[in-house]
């Protein structure tokens, strides 16, 4: 007895799922972005992606915490 369209579709779906399990780097870009959020303002605890520049940190500190010092918000900027 032959295989119908539903059976062929099911087999193709299972085959593709096996490929996806074995694929390296398969994952959401959102997950990678969450892991890259390594800079954190110590005043409000807002996180920033690891490639954030000192200028963006300074803008955040001036806009959100005008009374606090830049280095209070972002101690990693001290040199």
N, C-alpha and C positions, 0 to 999 in steps of 0.2 A: 504494500500500500504506500502511496506516495505521501510526501510531506506537504502540508498546506502552507499557505503564506504565513499564518500565525506561527507555525512551527519553525519556519525559516527565520522569521523575525526574532523569535526567542533565542535561537541558536546564535544568530549574529550579535544580539545584545549581550549574551553571555561571553562570547569571544571578545567583544570590545571591552567588557568589564575586566577580563583577565589581562588584556593589554594595558589598561589604565592602572591596574594594581602594580604591574611590573615597571611602569614608566618611572624614570628618575626625575626628580624635581617636580613631580606632579603635586601641586598644592595651590592654594589660593594666593594671589598677590596680596590680598588683604592680610593674610596671616604673616606674610613676610614684612609688610609695613608695620604691623603691630610689634613685631620683634625688633624692628629698627628704631622704635621710639625710646631712645636711650637717654635723651637730655630732658631733665625735669626741673621746672621752676620750684624752688624750695619754699616759696611763699604760698602759692596757690596750687601746687602739685600738678600743674598742666604739663603734659609731655610733648616733646618735639622730636622729630625724626633726627637721626644721628648726623645728617648732612646740613643741619641748620647752621647758618653763619652767625658770627658774633653780632652782626648788624641786626639780624632778626631778634636775637635775644635782647639786645639793647632796646629795640622798638617795643618789645613785649613789656620789659621792665618799666619803661617810661609811660606807656599807655595804661597798664594795669596796676602798677605799684609805684606811683610817683614819689611817695614818701620813702620807699625802700631803696637801698643802694643796689646797683647792678650786680655786685658780687654777693649780696645777700640772696638774690634770686638765683644766680648762676655761679656758684663757687668754683666751678671747673674753669672759668675764664681767668682766674687769677694766675699770673705768671711770675 
